[in-house]
Structures are given as C-alpha cells and as structure tokens.
Amino acid sequence: MLNSTEKLRILMARKNITMAQMAEKTGQSRQNLSNKFARSNFTEKDLKEMASVLGCTVNIQFVDEEGNVVM
C-alpha cells in the first residue's frame, strides 16, 4: 500500500505539477513542503489543500474494530 507521500507524488506527476508549483498554490515555501514530503508529515489541512490543487478530495475516516465509522 502506498503512503500519502507516494500517492501525492504520483498525482503531481500525472498533473505535471512541480513541488515549487504545489508550494505556491498551497501558500507555503518550497523548502517547507519539501521537508513535509521527506518526512511524510502532512496535516489534514495540508492534504486537503493539495488534493484541491490536484482536483481530488481527501476522505479520512476512523473505523473501530467492529467496522463502524467513528464520527
């Protein structure tokens, strides 16, 4: 299973969006975004902003051991 960083890199490549372009479109420095990619350390807000730039949505769910989605 791919992690968030790998998925973002694939989507960015498909959309021909560079790290610098993504940083600009999400209001952060290229270096800061690069550091987040290096550590695979994104906030939910980061993921939603990048998904929006990529024309996607993000759906984060917590599911308990019985299969119930926790709201």
N, C-alpha and C positions, 0 to 999 in steps of 0.2 A: 504494500500500500504506500502510495506517495505521501510525503508530508506537505504541509502548506507551502513551504518554500519551493519545492519541486513543482507543485501544481501551478503556482504563480509564474514561475519561470517558463513553463510550457505555454500558459495562456499569453504571457507577454510576447513570446516568440511568435505565436500564431497571429497576434495582432500587430506585430512589428513595433512594439513599444519598448524603448530602452529604459534602463534604470534611471537615467537622467530625466527622461520624459515622465516616467511614473512619479519620480520625486517631485517634479514641478507640478504635476497635476494633482498631487495629494498634499501639496503645501509643506514639504519638508526638504531638507538638503539631500543631495545625492549620497553624501557620506553617511548621514544618519540612516537612510533607507538601506544602503549597502550593509551597514552594521546589523540592521534587523534581519536582513536576508542571511548574513553569515551565521547569526545565532539562531535563526528560525524563531525569532522572538517578536511576534506581532500581537497588538491588542485587537480586540474585536472591532474597534473603530478603524484601525489600520486595514484590516481585512475587508471591511465593508466599503471603505473608500477606494481601495484598489479594485475590488470587484466591480464597483460602479464604473470606474475608468475602463475596465475590460468588458463592460456590457454584460456583467453577470450579477448574481446575487449570492449571498452567503447565508446559510441556514445552520446555526449552531444549536444543537439540542443535547440535553442531558436525559439519558434513559436509564431507569433503575433496573435492577436485576430481574424484575418481572416483565420487562419490556414496556413499561409505562413511561411516556414522555413527561418529564417533570417541568412544569411551567414556572 
